[in-house]
């Protein structure tokens, strides 16, 4: 902590000079930045006492249990864009996984018009969020930690690896040496950048193919028995009991611990290839583990599946740290998440939260836009939107003389619905003040402003009440999700660790945008405050501080 006054500072320095100095973080040769997709503070708190390996090590470091992905659009792409840039989505430009551009004239391969823009697409490519999508960093408006380090010291090496393209892209940035993600059947990279892949990647991909081809029978870990209770989600399906994954189910494989384990194998292969931490400059290894998110969406966050996933994640992180220990490199770790999450309403309603429910499908842009088309005698559906909440856009085909009236009618309809807590128009968001004060106490419009971009955001934004799960029907394979402005989706742990770090815990709310300036302080990287939204977090338990004046 910073000393409260000069006198206190002198006192602390004279009494604690040696220990305080010893606590000052050594300049790391390698920064290891980890994101665990959908690792909410709620899940972290539920399991933290039981960690025995990698997560135990991190909980013995500097713990901010109430980190915040502070914006309203708590999705993967915006969340990952904040972690290593210091910017909220309003600054990174990554306001959602997908947004709409009503002026876009693109068609899918089978000829359907599509207005959707994927956050990590290469603009101009056909389709969106599809297997044939070309991936790029072009929508990210600001540099990542790695981009800044390489600009200052070109010898810096930057590697980003994830189960998801958008996570690797947003953490790695525009100048990363190696960016690797899972592409349906194998790990790969940007089109034309295949030469950057580690030579051992083919062997890892062969193991992944073999693993997918076999059924996976997971053993229920000790301590998970109390979580194993079947919860019906449709007339034929239940979740909660850790079932066997069927052979050949590549999508289901992502919701198993093997996915994270192989993501780590890829990250270590790239680390060896580029000799991270062994060169003259400090290097960056960014890893986003995706399995916790797929487990959360497929099975919810409170069953045997998440319990087993937490045990496996703990072990996978343990393997990462023991491998880095053997390399003998001085490394500093930060771990956080791109957003939190919320359990499925069926289990919540059964376990003391009767208010939990699923969203009314009549809130979809399709349904509301169809109703407006009739009301205003329009030739086409009036609205475009991806989900029954979030950014909503008027179609370009709505005539100029009717646009204001159609928008007002849409806003009035959403505002009157019992599951809607607020609707903000684009004009209201443009006029709103930027967020200020403690992040956990921000108003709803402040949260919305933090993921608003005048060019990319909708004509209005629909926010649902707490505990309304925005998946109308659980029979699609996704039973639970995130994406709301509520605490369960905004709160994520932020954990720092390096060898010799003195443990302390700061229970007050901080933000993931604080990570970039904090890491920058450890390596002497200048970052102008005007270019970011975060602030340096004091990681030293005592009068010393890693944050300069
Ligand atoms: Zn995510």
Boltz pocket constraint, residues with backbone or C-beta under 6 A from the ligand:
constraints:
  - pocket:
      binder: B
      contacts: [[A, 37], [A, 38], [A, 75], [A, 76], [A, 77], [A, 293], [A, 338], [A, 339]]
      max_distance: 6.0
